[in-house]
Amino acid sequence: MPKRILQGVVTSDQNAQTVTVSVERRFKHPLLQKTVRKSKKYRAHDEKNQFKVGDTVRIQECPPKSKTKRWEVIAS
């Protein structure tokens, strides 16, 4: 099964080797046909602490790195 890749914005970089990435998705509401924006936060592994708040990054699924980290940053 291929690994999912998502794109989002870094919202927090306070923890060592970890960034919090907010990923927004847009879809049409099934009944109202209105475009809805939903966002979800993912904690991703950042090996070199190179990404800062406001950076746009791509994250990829990976085996669990810790209790909450299941994603890793692959590019900016």
Short mmCIF file of the C-alpha atoms (twelve columns), coordinates in Angstrom:
data_MODEL
# 
_entry.id   MODEL 
# 
loop_
_atom_site.group_PDB 
_atom_site.id 
_atom_site.type_symbol 
_atom_site.label_atom_id 
_atom_site.label_alt_id 
_atom_site.label_comp_id 
_atom_site.label_asym_id 
_atom_site.label_seq_id 
_atom_site.Cartn_x 
_atom_site.Cartn_y 
_atom_site.Cartn_z 
_atom_site.pdbx_PDB_model_num 
ATOM 1  C CA . MET A 1  0.000   0.000  0.000  1 
ATOM 2  C CA . PRO A 2  1.481   3.395  -0.935 1 
ATOM 3  C CA . LYS A 3  2.288   5.919  1.753  1 
ATOM 4  C CA . ARG A 4  0.052   8.972  1.922  1 
ATOM 5  C CA . ILE A 5  1.638   12.367 1.315  1 
ATOM 6  C CA . LEU A 6  -0.009  15.533 2.634  1 
ATOM 7  C CA . GLN A 7  0.880   19.215 2.361  1 
ATOM 8  C CA . GLY A 8  0.405   21.697 5.158  1 
ATOM 9  C CA . VAL A 9  1.759   24.600 7.181  1 
ATOM 10 C CA . VAL A 10 3.966   24.266 10.266 1 
ATOM 11 C CA . THR A 11 2.086   25.682 13.272 1 
ATOM 12 C CA . SER A 12 4.524   24.723 16.048 1 
ATOM 13 C CA . ASP A 13 8.211   23.786 16.280 1 
ATOM 14 C CA . GLN A 14 8.777   23.971 20.036 1 
ATOM 15 C CA . ASN A 15 9.520   20.282 20.603 1 
ATOM 16 C CA . ALA A 16 12.851  18.711 19.688 1 
ATOM 17 C CA . GLN A 17 12.789  16.970 16.283 1 
ATOM 18 C CA . THR A 18 9.015   17.465 16.033 1 
ATOM 19 C CA . VAL A 19 6.815   19.891 14.143 1 
ATOM 20 C CA . THR A 20 3.043   20.249 14.239 1 
ATOM 21 C CA . VAL A 21 1.612   20.549 10.730 1 
ATOM 22 C CA . SER A 22 -1.886  21.836 10.004 1 
ATOM 23 C CA . VAL A 23 -3.323  20.220 6.860  1 
ATOM 24 C CA . GLU A 24 -6.404  21.778 5.273  1 
ATOM 25 C CA . ARG A 25 -8.740  19.904 2.955  1 
ATOM 26 C CA . ARG A 26 -11.599 21.321 0.899  1 
ATOM 27 C CA . PHE A 27 -14.658 19.450 -0.273 1 
ATOM 28 C CA . LYS A 28 -18.209 20.117 -1.361 1 
ATOM 29 C CA . HIS A 29 -20.903 19.501 1.227  1 
ATOM 30 C CA . PRO A 30 -23.032 16.602 -0.061 1 
ATOM 31 C CA . LEU A 31 -26.387 18.309 0.537  1 
ATOM 32 C CA . LEU A 32 -25.705 22.039 0.506  1 
ATOM 33 C CA . GLN A 33 -23.118 21.958 -2.330 1 
ATOM 34 C CA . LYS A 34 -21.091 24.556 -0.449 1 
ATOM 35 C CA . THR A 35 -17.282 24.339 -0.300 1 
ATOM 36 C CA . VAL A 36 -16.251 23.375 3.225  1 
ATOM 37 C CA . ARG A 37 -12.754 23.811 4.695  1 
ATOM 38 C CA . LYS A 38 -11.609 21.367 7.361  1 
ATOM 39 C CA . SER A 39 -8.195  21.253 8.969  1 
ATOM 40 C CA . LYS A 40 -6.409  18.641 11.012 1 
ATOM 41 C CA . LYS A 41 -3.110  18.767 12.889 1 
ATOM 42 C CA . TYR A 42 -0.433  16.108 12.516 1 
ATOM 43 C CA . ARG A 43 2.774   15.766 14.502 1 
ATOM 44 C CA . ALA A 44 5.682   15.000 12.189 1 
ATOM 45 C CA . HIS A 45 9.316   14.009 12.708 1 
ATOM 46 C CA . ASP A 46 11.836  16.715 11.712 1 
ATOM 47 C CA . GLU A 47 15.285  15.138 12.101 1 
ATOM 48 C CA . LYS A 48 17.397  18.310 11.802 1 
ATOM 49 C CA . ASN A 49 14.990  20.861 13.322 1 
ATOM 50 C CA . GLN A 50 15.150  22.823 10.057 1 
ATOM 51 C CA . PHE A 51 11.483  23.848 9.666  1 
ATOM 52 C CA . LYS A 52 10.013  26.874 11.419 1 
ATOM 53 C CA . VAL A 53 6.487   28.191 12.037 1 
ATOM 54 C CA . GLY A 54 4.850   29.314 8.781  1 
ATOM 55 C CA . ASP A 55 6.824   27.013 6.459  1 
ATOM 56 C CA . THR A 56 4.857   24.980 3.920  1 
ATOM 57 C CA . VAL A 57 5.952   21.333 4.115  1 
ATOM 58 C CA . ARG A 58 5.051   17.912 2.758  1 
ATOM 59 C CA . ILE A 59 4.678   15.022 5.206  1 
ATOM 60 C CA . GLN A 60 4.613   11.288 4.595  1 
ATOM 61 C CA . GLU A 61 3.321   8.355  6.606  1 
ATOM 62 C CA . CYS A 62 5.943   6.307  8.452  1 
ATOM 63 C CA . PRO A 63 6.134   3.670  11.163 1 
ATOM 64 C CA . PRO A 64 5.511   5.107  14.653 1 
ATOM 65 C CA . LYS A 65 8.406   7.244  15.902 1 
ATOM 66 C CA . SER A 66 6.772   7.962  19.286 1 
ATOM 67 C CA . LYS A 67 3.380   7.875  21.003 1 
ATOM 68 C CA . THR A 68 1.944   10.632 18.782 1 
ATOM 69 C CA . LYS A 69 4.269   10.797 15.740 1 
ATOM 70 C CA . ARG A 70 3.249   8.734  12.700 1 
ATOM 71 C CA . TRP A 71 4.460   11.150 10.000 1 
ATOM 72 C CA . GLU A 72 7.807   12.509 8.808  1 
ATOM 73 C CA . VAL A 73 8.684   15.677 6.916  1 
ATOM 74 C CA . ILE A 74 9.996   14.915 3.416  1 
ATOM 75 C CA . ALA A 75 10.291  18.353 1.759  1 
ATOM 76 C CA . SER A 76 9.404   21.998 2.012  1 
# 
